[in-house]
Amino acid sequence: REARELHRALAETLTRACEGTDEELFEHRRAAGDALLAAAAAERAAARAAERFLLGRAAALYRAAIDLRGGTDRAPWIGLGDALARDGRGAEAARAYHEAASRAGGPAETAWLRERAASELLRSGYVERGREAMDAVLRSLGLGTPSRMLGLVVLLLWTRLGLLLGVRGRRGATERALLRVDACWSAATGLAGDPVRFATHQARHLLLARQAGEPRRLARAKVAEVLLSAMSRGGDAPATRRAIARARAAAGEAGDASVAILAQGIEGVAAYLAGRFPEARDGLIRADASLAASPVASAWERDTFRFFTLESLAYEGRLRELRERITQLVPEAEQRGDRYAATMMRTGIQSLAWLADDDPREVRHQVELAARVWTPRGFHVQHFLHLYALVSADLYEGRGADALARVTRPADDGTGPSMREAWLLCRGVPFLRVAMAYLRGRAALSAAQGASPRGRAAAHAIARREARMLARRPEPLARAYAAALRGAAALASGDRTSAAVALREAEAGFSSLGMCLFAAAASRALAAAEGDVRGARGAAALAVFSRELVRRPERLAETLLPVGA
């Protein structure tokens, strides 16, 4: 009892003298048994910790306040959710928002908190739970979404028609109108790996933002249009350049720092989708640094910018830096329970980090870990990343037939991803279509090396078909891929002259895009075409891999462009 009285006296003295921190007051009030006063001090201390980016400490203080109040007050639950969301702990944040919603003061606040909970689930990769929760929120807001693909496409086309005709409907930034805008934004970004659902929710997002007329949300919707256009039309498409100009203007008019950072990062993503990897990396790193200093930073934005930074590093061939970042970022994401970040950062072309260490088994292990927590339904960008990594591991080990089977498997064999759904995904995203074509072409070239004459001819036909398709596309990356496949197929057929011409074109194309390892692989193939694979050109090509501390340069070069040299 004497100790409690001493702590109470100290707290009252500090309060009268306006000295001491809120955290000190919290400790003294808690020791004195003054639960409500201690809870109030803990909440103030938590808010200050969050302002100083001490988000773990803020969460601990909010939890202490919740315990001291017996869990009945919604305010500390909301504060806890905000701190956890900013810290990238989406599943925990969703639980906190759900608890706050059960204690909300009315229907409007309940709907807002449920939207926050659903958003955090979706954006941290809890796709099934998040979609179920978000669908319920959207229905409650009069925005029910079809479950079948045909219904989604019809809704998408209808909404886009409304945007084209300038349909505005009721105007005004009412509380409900703004919540409808925010719910569509959360659904769009949380389901960005599913292009049709992303496009549908983004169309609604833009339409509702226009109707509400609130500058920050309208600017955010226009920035999201850049991402949609870059995904569906290409990063350098005229429509994407126009979308970037509109987004920059809207972000400037809104005068909101968070929208400006989002716009900077999404422009980096557009550069990546255009194949301008060094430019993308620089822009994304700058946007990530701006997010780190922002008090309203979004964990989803941070994770997305970092994922595309990793992808850019891999395409550039900067494998040492790629390894360092993955080694840090993947365990961090796992520790936070962030399935979105962990899945995206450990698969796809990032698999080069483990192949550079001569460890294809680790590539498969990483894909297994990712697939274990990601939804098996449908075929999302994440599933493509899994497929890309597995095929890369097959190619590294010289298992060309297995690699080719993965990318040509029929939809109904039940042993892997649906190739029909994969085709639909890649068809709607030009960058993925180009990547899949080159992946299939490489698999065919590798499969041909150990095949019968008939099988070899069939595999080479696949590689040439993919090369022709790529050559017809406008992207510089597609043309470089096309030249590489054309040259490798010609070399395998014994046409060294044609092979040399195509491989010089591939080497120049990859070099212009800053893709040093791909360029080196093309140079090595060119050396083979010139009969100099063990000479100066071949040695110089492998030296590029060695500079990135690649343990088996020949194997990784074969992975990027199989020529059997």
C-alpha positions as CSV (number, residue, x, y, z in Angstrom):
1,R,0.0,0.0,0.0
2,E,2.8,2.4,0.8
3,A,4.4,1.7,-2.6
4,R,1.1,2.5,-4.3
5,E,0.7,5.8,-2.4
6,L,4.3,6.7,-3.3
7,H,3.7,6.1,-7.0
8,R,0.4,8.1,-6.8
9,A,2.2,11.0,-5.1
10,L,4.9,10.9,-7.7
11,A,2.4,10.9,-10.5
12,E,0.5,13.9,-9.0
13,T,3.7,15.8,-8.4
14,L,4.8,15.3,-12.0
15,T,1.3,16.3,-13.3
16,R,1.3,19.5,-11.2
17,A,4.8,20.4,-12.2
18,C,4.1,19.6,-15.9
19,E,7.1,17.4,-15.8
20,G,7.7,13.8,-16.8
21,T,6.6,12.0,-19.8
22,D,3.2,10.3,-20.4
23,E,4.9,7.0,-20.3
24,E,6.4,7.8,-16.9
25,L,2.9,8.9,-15.7
26,F,1.5,5.6,-17.1
27,E,4.0,3.5,-15.1
28,H,3.3,5.4,-11.9
29,R,-0.5,5.4,-12.3
30,R,-0.5,1.7,-13.1
31,A,1.7,1.0,-10.1
32,A,-0.6,3.1,-7.9
33,G,-3.7,1.1,-9.1
34,D,-5.3,4.1,-10.8
35,A,-6.4,2.1,-13.9
36,L,-8.3,4.8,-15.8
37,L,-5.7,7.5,-15.3
38,A,-3.0,5.0,-16.3
39,A,-5.0,4.0,-19.4
40,A,-5.3,7.7,-20.4
41,A,-1.6,8.2,-20.0
42,A,-0.8,5.1,-21.9
43,E,-2.9,6.2,-24.8
44,R,-1.2,9.6,-24.9
45,A,2.2,7.9,-24.7
46,A,1.2,5.5,-27.5
47,A,0.1,8.4,-29.8
48,R,3.5,10.1,-29.2
49,A,5.4,6.9,-29.8
50,A,3.5,6.4,-33.1
51,E,4.4,10.0,-34.1
52,R,8.1,9.1,-33.6
53,F,7.7,5.9,-35.7
54,L,8.1,3.7,-32.6
55,L,5.2,1.6,-33.7
56,G,6.0,-1.5,-31.7
57,R,6.2,0.5,-28.5
58,A,2.9,2.3,-29.5
59,A,1.2,-1.0,-30.0
60,A,2.4,-2.2,-26.5
61,L,1.1,0.9,-24.9
62,Y,-2.3,0.7,-26.6
63,R,-2.6,-2.9,-25.5
64,A,-1.8,-1.8,-21.9
65,A,-4.5,0.8,-22.2
66,I,-7.0,-1.8,-23.5
67,D,-6.2,-4.1,-20.5
68,L,-6.6,-1.3,-18.0
69,R,-10.0,-0.3,-19.4
70,G,-11.1,-3.9,-19.5
71,G,-11.3,-3.9,-23.3
72,T,-14.5,-2.0,-23.3
73,D,-13.4,1.3,-24.9
74,R,-13.1,1.4,-28.7
75,A,-10.5,4.2,-28.9
76,P,-7.4,2.2,-27.8
77,W,-8.5,-0.6,-30.1
78,I,-8.5,1.9,-33.0
79,G,-5.2,3.3,-32.0
80,L,-3.8,-0.3,-31.8
81,G,-5.1,-1.1,-35.2
82,D,-3.6,2.1,-36.7
83,A,-0.1,1.3,-35.2
84,L,-0.2,-2.3,-36.3
85,A,-1.3,-1.4,-39.8
86,R,1.5,1.2,-40.2
87,D,3.9,-1.5,-38.9
88,G,2.8,-3.9,-41.6
89,R,1.1,-6.3,-39.2
90,G,-2.1,-6.5,-41.2
91,A,-3.7,-9.6,-39.7
92,E,-3.2,-8.2,-36.2
93,A,-4.4,-4.8,-37.2
94,A,-7.6,-6.4,-38.7
95,R,-8.3,-8.1,-35.4
96,A,-7.9,-4.8,-33.5
97,Y,-10.3,-3.0,-36.0
98,H,-12.8,-5.9,-35.7
99,E,-12.7,-5.5,-31.9
100,A,-13.2,-1.8,-32.2
101,A,-16.1,-2.3,-34.6
102,S,-17.9,-4.5,-32.1
103,R,-17.7,-1.5,-29.7
104,A,-18.5,1.2,-32.3
105,G,-20.8,4.1,-31.5
106,G,-23.1,3.7,-34.5
107,P,-23.6,2.1,-38.0
108,A,-21.3,4.6,-39.8
109,E,-18.3,4.0,-37.5
110,T,-19.0,0.2,-37.6
111,A,-18.9,0.2,-41.4
112,W,-15.7,2.3,-41.4
113,L,-13.9,-0.1,-39.0
114,R,-15.1,-3.2,-40.8
115,E,-13.7,-1.7,-44.0
116,R,-10.4,-1.1,-42.3
117,A,-10.3,-4.7,-41.0
118,A,-11.1,-6.1,-44.5
119,S,-8.5,-3.8,-46.1
120,E,-5.7,-5.0,-43.8
121,L,-6.5,-8.6,-44.4
122,L,-6.5,-8.2,-48.2
123,R,-3.4,-6.0,-48.4
124,S,-1.4,-8.4,-46.2
125,G,-2.2,-11.4,-48.3
126,Y,-5.0,-13.1,-46.4
127,V,-6.9,-13.3,-49.6
128,E,-9.8,-15.6,-48.8
129,R,-10.7,-14.0,-45.5
130,G,-10.1,-10.6,-46.8
131,R,-12.3,-11.1,-49.9
132,E,-15.1,-12.4,-47.8
133,A,-14.9,-9.5,-45.4
134,M,-14.6,-6.9,-48.1
135,D,-17.5,-8.4,-50.1
136,A,-19.6,-8.0,-47.0
137,V,-18.5,-4.4,-46.6
138,L,-19.2,-3.6,-50.2
139,R,-22.7,-5.1,-50.0
140,S,-23.5,-3.1,-47.0
141,L,-22.5,0.0,-49.0
142,G,-24.6,-0.9,-52.0
143,L,-21.6,-2.1,-54.0
144,G,-22.2,-5.8,-54.3
145,T,-19.7,-7.5,-56.6
146,P,-20.4,-10.5,-58.8
147,S,-18.6,-13.7,-57.9
148,R,-18.3,-15.0,-61.4
149,M,-15.9,-13.8,-64.1
150,L,-18.6,-12.9,-66.6
151,G,-20.4,-10.8,-64.1
152,L,-17.2,-9.0,-63.2
153,V,-16.5,-8.2,-66.8
154,V,-20.0,-6.9,-67.4
155,L,-19.7,-4.7,-64.3
156,L,-16.3,-3.5,-65.5
157,L,-17.5,-2.6,-68.9
158,W,-20.7,-0.9,-67.6
159,T,-18.6,1.2,-65.1
160,R,-16.1,2.2,-67.8
161,L,-18.9,3.2,-70.0
162,G,-20.2,5.5,-67.3
163,L,-16.7,7.0,-66.9
164,L,-16.5,7.5,-70.7
165,L,-19.8,9.2,-70.9
166,G,-19.0,11.4,-67.9
167,V,-21.8,10.0,-65.7
168,R,-21.5,11.6,-62.3
169,G,-24.7,10.9,-60.4
170,R,-25.1,12.4,-56.9
171,R,-22.2,14.6,-55.9
172,G,-20.9,15.5,-52.5
173,A,-18.3,14.2,-50.1
174,T,-20.6,12.8,-47.5
175,E,-19.2,10.3,-44.9
176,R,-20.9,7.4,-46.7
177,A,-19.7,8.6,-50.1
178,L,-16.1,8.8,-48.9
179,L,-16.3,5.4,-47.3
180,R,-17.6,3.9,-50.6
181,V,-14.5,5.4,-52.4
182,D,-12.1,4.1,-49.7
183,A,-13.7,0.6,-49.8
184,C,-13.2,0.4,-53.6
185,W,-9.6,1.6,-53.2
186,S,-8.9,-1.1,-50.6
187,A,-10.5,-3.8,-52.7
188,A,-8.6,-2.7,-55.9
189,T,-5.2,-2.6,-54.2
190,G,-5.8,-5.7,-52.1
191,L,-6.8,-7.7,-55.2
192,A,-4.2,-6.2,-57.6
193,G,-2.8,-9.6,-58.2
194,D,-6.1,-10.5,-59.9
195,P,-6.2,-8.2,-62.9
196,V,-10.0,-8.5,-63.6
197,R,-11.0,-7.8,-60.0
198,F,-8.4,-5.0,-59.8
199,A,-9.7,-3.4,-62.9
200,T,-13.4,-3.7,-61.8
201,H,-12.8,-2.2,-58.3
202,Q,-10.5,0.5,-59.8
203,A,-13.2,1.6,-62.3
204,R,-15.7,1.9,-59.4
205,H,-13.1,3.7,-57.3
206,L,-12.5,6.3,-60.0
207,L,-16.2,6.8,-60.7
208,L,-17.1,7.2,-57.0
209,A,-14.1,9.5,-56.5
210,R,-15.4,11.7,-59.3
211,Q,-18.9,11.8,-57.8
212,A,-17.6,12.6,-54.3
213,G,-15.3,15.3,-55.6
214,E,-12.9,15.2,-52.7
215,P,-9.4,16.3,-54.0
216,R,-7.2,13.8,-52.2
217,R,-9.3,10.8,-53.1
218,L,-9.8,11.9,-56.7
219,A,-6.0,12.3,-57.1
220,R,-5.4,8.9,-55.5
221,A,-7.9,7.3,-58.0
222,K,-6.1,9.0,-60.9
223,V,-2.7,7.6,-59.6
224,A,-4.3,4.1,-59.4
225,E,-5.3,4.6,-63.1
226,V,-1.6,4.8,-63.9
227,L,-1.1,1.4,-62.4
228,L,-4.1,-0.1,-64.2
229,S,-3.0,1.3,-67.5
230,A,0.6,0.2,-67.1
231,M,-0.6,-3.3,-66.2
232,S,-3.2,-3.6,-69.0
233,R,-1.6,-1.6,-71.8
234,G,2.1,-1.4,-70.9
235,G,4.3,1.1,-69.1
236,D,5.2,3.0,-72.2
237,A,1.7,3.0,-73.9
238,P,0.3,6.4,-74.9
239,A,-2.6,5.8,-72.6
240,T,-0.2,5.3,-69.7
241,R,1.7,8.4,-70.4
242,R,-1.5,10.4,-70.5
243,A,-2.6,8.8,-67.2
244,I,0.7,9.8,-65.6
245,A,0.2,13.4,-66.7
246,R,-3.3,13.5,-65.3
247,A,-2.1,11.9,-62.0
248,R,0.7,14.4,-61.6
249,A,-1.6,17.3,-62.1
250,A,-4.2,15.9,-59.7
251,A,-1.6,15.1,-57.0
252,G,-0.2,18.7,-57.3
253,E,-3.7,20.2,-57.0
254,A,-4.5,18.0,-54.0
255,G,-1.4,19.1,-52.2
256,D,-1.3,15.8,-50.2
257,A,2.1,14.3,-49.4
258,S,0.8,10.7,-49.2
259,V,-0.7,11.0,-52.7
260,A,2.5,12.5,-54.1
261,I,4.6,9.6,-52.7
262,L,2.1,7.1,-54.1
263,A,2.4,8.8,-57.5
264,Q,6.2,8.7,-57.4
265,G,6.2,5.0,-56.6
266,I,3.5,4.0,-59.2
267,E,5.5,5.9,-61.9
268,G,8.4,3.6,-60.9
269,V,6.2,0.6,-61.3
270,A,5.2,1.9,-64.7
271,A,8.8,2.2,-65.7
272,Y,9.4,-1.4,-64.6
273,L,6.4,-2.6,-66.7
274,A,8.0,-0.7,-69.6
275,G,11.3,-2.6,-69.1
276,R,13.2,0.5,-68.0
277,F,14.6,-1.3,-65.0
278,P,17.4,1.1,-63.8
279,E,14.9,4.0,-63.9
280,A,12.3,2.0,-62.1
281,R,14.8,1.0,-59.4
282,D,15.9,4.6,-58.8
283,G,12.3,5.9,-58.6
284,L,11.1,3.1,-56.4
285,I,14.0,3.5,-53.9
286,R,13.3,7.2,-53.7
287,A,9.6,6.6,-53.1
288,D,10.4,4.0,-50.4
289,A,12.7,6.5,-48.6
290,S,9.9,9.1,-48.7
291,L,7.5,6.5,-47.2
292,A,9.9,5.8,-44.4
293,A,9.7,9.5,-43.4
294,S,5.9,9.7,-43.8
295,P,3.6,9.5,-40.7
296,V,0.8,8.1,-42.8
297,A,2.9,5.5,-44.7
298,S,1.0,2.5,-46.0
299,A,2.6,-0.9,-45.5
300,W,1.1,-2.2,-48.7
301,E,2.7,0.7,-50.7
302,R,6.0,0.1,-49.0
303,D,5.9,-3.7,-49.7
304,T,4.8,-3.1,-53.3
305,F,7.6,-0.6,-54.0
306,R,10.1,-2.9,-52.4
307,F,8.9,-5.9,-54.5
308,F,9.3,-4.0,-57.7
309,T,12.7,-2.8,-56.6
310,L,13.8,-6.4,-56.1
311,E,12.4,-7.4,-59.5
312,S,14.3,-4.5,-61.1
313,L,17.5,-5.5,-59.4
314,A,17.1,-9.1,-60.7
315,Y,16.5,-8.0,-64.3
316,E,19.5,-5.7,-64.1
317,G,21.6,-8.6,-62.8
318,R,22.6,-6.8,-59.6
319,L,22.5,-10.1,-57.7
320,R,24.7,-9.1,-54.8
321,E,22.4,-6.3,-53.8
322,L,19.4,-8.5,-54.5
323,R,20.7,-11.1,-52.1
324,E,21.3,-8.5,-49.4
325,R,17.8,-7.1,-49.7
326,I,16.0,-10.4,-49.8
327,T,17.9,-11.7,-46.8
328,Q,16.6,-8.7,-44.8
329,L,13.1,-8.3,-46.3
330,V,11.7,-11.8,-46.4
331,P,12.3,-12.6,-42.7
332,E,10.9,-9.2,-41.7
333,A,7.8,-9.9,-43.7
334,E,7.4,-13.4,-42.1
335,Q,7.9,-11.9,-38.7
336,R,5.1,-9.4,-39.3
337,G,2.8,-12.1,-40.7
338,D,2.7,-10.3,-44.0
339,R,1.9,-13.0,-46.5
340,Y,1.7,-10.5,-49.4
341,A,5.2,-9.3,-49.0
342,A,6.8,-12.6,-48.1
343,T,5.1,-14.3,-51.1
344,M,6.0,-11.6,-53.6
345,M,9.6,-11.2,-52.5
346,R,10.7,-14.8,-52.4
347,T,9.5,-16.0,-55.9
348,G,9.6,-14.8,-59.5
349,I,12.8,-13.7,-61.0
350,Q,14.1,-13.1,-57.4
351,S,14.9,-16.9,-57.6
352,L,18.1,-15.8,-59.3
353,A,19.4,-14.9,-55.8
354,W,19.3,-18.6,-54.8
355,L,20.4,-19.9,-58.2
356,A,23.4,-17.6,-58.0
357,D,24.3,-19.6,-54.9
358,D,23.9,-22.9,-56.8
359,D,20.9,-23.8,-54.7
360,P,17.8,-24.7,-56.9
361,R,16.5,-26.8,-54.0
362,E,16.1,-23.6,-52.0
363,V,14.2,-22.0,-54.9
364,R,11.7,-24.8,-54.7
365,H,11.6,-24.5,-50.9
366,Q,10.8,-20.8,-51.1
367,V,8.0,-21.5,-53.6
368,E,6.6,-24.2,-51.3
369,L,6.6,-21.7,-48.4
370,A,4.9,-19.1,-50.6
371,A,2.3,-21.5,-52.0
372,R,1.5,-22.8,-48.5
373,V,0.0,-19.4,-47.4
374,W,-1.4,-18.0,-50.7
375,T,-4.9,-18.8,-52.0
376,P,-5.0,-21.8,-54.4
377,R,-8.0,-20.4,-56.1
378,G,-7.7,-18.9,-59.5
379,F,-4.4,-17.8,-61.1
380,H,-3.0,-14.5,-59.7
381,V,0.2,-12.7,-60.4
382,Q,1.5,-14.5,-57.3
383,H,0.9,-17.9,-59.0
384,F,2.8,-16.7,-62.0
385,L,5.7,-15.8,-59.8
386,H,5.6,-19.3,-58.3
387,L,5.6,-20.8,-61.8
388,Y,8.5,-18.6,-63.0
389,A,10.7,-19.6,-60.1
390,L,10.0,-23.3,-60.5
391,V,10.7,-23.2,-64.3
392,S,13.9,-21.3,-63.6
393,A,15.0,-24.0,-61.1
394,D,14.3,-26.7,-63.7
395,L,16.3,-24.8,-66.4
396,Y,19.2,-24.3,-64.0
397,E,19.3,-28.1,-63.4
398,G,19.0,-28.8,-67.1
399,R,15.6,-30.4,-66.7
400,G,14.2,-28.8,-69.9
401,A,11.4,-31.4,-70.4
402,D,10.1,-30.7,-66.9
403,A,10.3,-27.0,-67.5
404,L,8.4,-27.2,-70.8
405,A,5.7,-29.4,-69.2
406,R,5.1,-26.8,-66.5
407,V,4.4,-24.1,-69.1
408,T,2.3,-26.2,-71.5
409,R,0.4,-28.4,-69.1
410,P,-3.3,-28.7,-70.0
411,A,-5.9,-27.1,-67.7
412,D,-7.6,-30.3,-66.5
413,D,-4.8,-32.6,-65.5
414,G,-5.0,-31.6,-61.8
415,T,-1.2,-31.5,-61.2
416,G,-0.6,-27.8,-61.3
417,P,-1.8,-24.4,-62.2
418,S,-4.5,-24.0,-64.9
419,M,-2.8,-23.0,-68.1
420,R,-6.1,-21.5,-69.3
421,E,-6.2,-19.2,-66.3
422,A,-2.5,-18.5,-66.7
423,W,-3.1,-17.6,-70.3
424,L,-6.0,-15.3,-69.4
425,L,-3.8,-13.5,-66.8
426,C,-0.8,-13.1,-69.1
427,R,-3.1,-12.0,-72.0
428,G,-4.4,-9.2,-69.9
429,V,-1.0,-8.0,-68.6
430,P,1.5,-7.3,-71.5
431,F,4.6,-7.6,-69.2
432,L,3.5,-11.0,-68.0
433,R,2.6,-12.1,-71.6
434,V,6.1,-11.2,-72.7
435,A,7.8,-12.9,-69.7
436,M,5.7,-16.0,-70.2
437,A,6.6,-16.2,-73.9
438,Y,10.3,-16.0,-73.1
439,L,10.0,-18.5,-70.3
440,R,8.2,-20.9,-72.6
441,G,10.8,-20.3,-75.3
442,R,13.7,-21.0,-73.0
443,A,12.0,-24.1,-71.7
444,A,11.6,-25.4,-75.3
445,L,15.2,-24.7,-76.1
446,S,16.4,-26.6,-73.0
447,A,14.0,-29.5,-73.7
448,A,15.3,-29.8,-77.2
449,Q,18.8,-30.6,-76.0
450,G,18.0,-34.0,-74.7
451,A,15.1,-34.9,-77.0
452,S,14.7,-37.3,-80.0
453,P,15.0,-35.7,-83.5
454,R,11.2,-35.4,-83.6
455,G,11.0,-34.0,-80.1
456,R,13.8,-31.6,-80.9
457,A,12.1,-30.3,-84.0
458,A,8.9,-29.8,-82.1
459,A,10.6,-27.9,-79.2
460,H,12.5,-25.7,-81.7
461,A,9.1,-24.9,-83.3
462,I,7.8,-23.8,-80.0
463,A,10.8,-21.5,-79.4
464,R,10.5,-20.0,-82.9
465,R,6.7,-19.4,-82.5
466,E,7.3,-17.6,-79.2
467,A,10.1,-15.6,-80.9
468,R,7.7,-14.5,-83.7
469,M,5.1,-13.5,-81.3
470,L,7.6,-11.4,-79.3
471,A,9.0,-9.8,-82.4
472,R,5.6,-8.4,-83.3
473,R,5.2,-6.6,-80.0
474,P,6.2,-3.0,-79.5
475,E,8.2,-3.3,-76.3
476,P,12.0,-3.2,-76.5
477,L,12.2,-6.0,-74.0
478,A,10.0,-8.2,-76.2
479,R,12.2,-7.6,-79.2
480,A,15.4,-8.4,-77.2
481,Y,13.7,-11.6,-76.0
482,A,12.7,-12.4,-79.6
483,A,16.2,-12.0,-80.9
484,A,17.6,-14.2,-78.2
485,L,15.2,-17.1,-78.9
486,R,15.6,-16.7,-82.6
487,G,19.4,-16.8,-82.3
488,A,19.5,-19.7,-79.9
489,A,17.1,-21.7,-82.1
490,A,19.2,-21.0,-85.2
491,L,22.4,-22.0,-83.4
492,A,20.8,-25.3,-82.3
493,S,19.8,-25.9,-85.9
494,G,23.4,-25.3,-87.1
495,D,22.7,-21.9,-88.8
496,R,25.6,-20.1,-87.2
497,T,25.4,-17.0,-89.5
498,S,21.7,-16.3,-88.7
499,A,22.4,-17.1,-85.1
500,A,25.2,-14.6,-84.8
501,V,23.1,-11.8,-86.4
502,A,20.2,-12.5,-84.0
503,L,22.4,-12.9,-80.9
504,R,24.2,-9.6,-81.6
505,E,20.7,-7.9,-81.7
506,A,19.8,-9.6,-78.5
507,E,23.0,-8.6,-76.7
508,A,22.5,-4.9,-77.9
509,G,18.9,-5.0,-76.8
510,F,19.5,-6.3,-73.4
511,S,22.4,-3.9,-72.9
512,S,20.3,-0.9,-73.8
513,L,17.8,-2.0,-71.1
514,G,20.5,-2.3,-68.4
515,M,20.1,-6.1,-68.2
516,C,23.7,-7.1,-67.9
517,L,23.3,-10.8,-67.1
518,F,20.9,-11.3,-70.0
519,A,23.3,-9.4,-72.2
520,A,26.2,-11.6,-71.0
521,A,24.1,-14.8,-71.7
522,A,23.5,-13.6,-75.2
523,S,27.2,-12.7,-75.6
524,R,28.1,-16.2,-74.5
525,A,25.7,-17.7,-77.0
526,L,27.2,-15.5,-79.7
527,A,30.6,-16.8,-78.8
528,A,29.3,-20.3,-79.3
529,A,27.9,-19.2,-82.7
530,E,31.4,-17.9,-83.6
531,G,33.1,-21.0,-82.4
532,D,34.8,-19.0,-79.6
533,V,32.9,-20.1,-76.5
534,R,36.2,-20.9,-74.7
535,G,37.9,-17.8,-76.0
536,A,37.9,-14.1,-75.1
537,R,34.2,-13.4,-75.8
538,G,33.0,-16.4,-73.8
539,A,35.3,-15.7,-70.9
540,A,34.3,-12.0,-70.8
541,A,30.6,-13.1,-70.7
542,L,31.1,-15.4,-67.8
543,A,33.2,-12.8,-66.0
544,V,30.0,-10.6,-65.8
545,F,28.4,-13.4,-63.8
546,S,31.4,-13.9,-61.6
547,R,31.4,-10.2,-60.6
548,E,28.0,-10.8,-59.0
549,L,29.5,-13.8,-57.1
550,V,27.6,-16.4,-59.1
551,R,29.0,-19.8,-58.1
552,R,28.4,-21.5,-61.5
553,P,28.3,-18.9,-64.2
554,E,27.8,-21.4,-67.0
555,R,24.7,-22.8,-65.4
556,L,23.1,-19.5,-64.8
557,A,23.9,-18.3,-68.3
558,E,22.2,-21.5,-69.6
559,T,19.2,-20.7,-67.4
560,L,18.8,-17.3,-69.0
561,L,19.4,-18.5,-72.6
562,P,19.8,-22.2,-73.1
563,V,22.2,-23.0,-76.0
564,G,23.9,-26.2,-74.7
565,A,27.4,-24.5,-74.8
